[in-house]
Amino acid sequence: MVIEAHWLLPSELMEPAWQVYREAFEELRIRAVQRHLMLRSEFDEQMRDARIRKYVVRDPEDGRLLALATLTNDLDAMPLVSPDYFEHRWPALYAERRIWYCGFYAIHPEHQGSATFVRLVTEMRAIIAPGIAVMDFCGRNEEVRRMPQVVRTILARQGDVRPERLDAQAYWSYEFPAAS
């Protein structure tokens, strides 16, 4: 497995990257209330945004794209994140740009459960530490796949790590059945 880091995703990787991303998040289209799959235009914009580092994982034999992840310490690059929250909570780290947001990890379904995710997390940790990494997980990935615990286990193998749940958002429905 070969990992490359790019500030701008090369144009020849745009289509394969979109395919990996789309297939990795397809399940969440019907499993999560909030939209987790970016529109193609949003995806293309992020891939061309030089404030966001892109990690590409390729098969060493045929060069095929296996995974894609994003990371930034420019919190203004992430439209759904509140930089004010981080500046207030960790002013020194914020000023030093030591707070990193992991936009997504997209592992092609054929490679989920392989060492690909571990390698990506390890590669990204090298840039983040010392500092803070922030990730968001939908309820399904937290409860069923236990992703916060998986990430903690990977990071703990590499040294001290202190995880903390920062926030949560719950979606409720209120059904009005037909009168009997």
C-alpha positions, 0 to 999 in steps of 0.5 A: 500500500502506497500513501501519498499526500497532496494539497491539490488532488491531481486531476487524473485522480478526481474521478477515481477518488470520487468513486472511492468516496461515493462507494465508501459512504453509500450506506450512510445515504439511508442509515444517517439522518444528516447527509454524509455524502457530499455532492459531486460539486462539493467534493470537487471543491474540497479536492481543489482546496489547497487548505485541505490536505488529501491522503491517497492510498493506492495499490502498489501493484496496479496503482488503483485508488483504495482510500482517500482522507482529508485533514486540515488545520484551517478550520475555516475550510470546513463549512460545518465546523465552528472555528469559534468553538475551538478558539474559545476552548483551546486558544493557544493551540488554535493560535498555533494552528495545532487543531486539526479536523479530519474531514473524512476517511473513505475506504473502498468497501473491498478494503474496509477492515484491512490495514488501510485505515490503520495506515491512514490514521498513523500517517495523519497522526505524525502531522497532528501530534502534538496537537488535537485531532477532531473527527465526527462520527454519525450515530451508526459509525459510533454505535455499530462500527464503534469508530471512536474506540477503533481510532483510540485503539490505533492511536494508543498503540503509537503513544499517549492519547486522551479521547474526549467526546466534544458534542453530539446532535440528536435527531428526533421524529414526532409521528402523528398517526391517523385518528382512530 
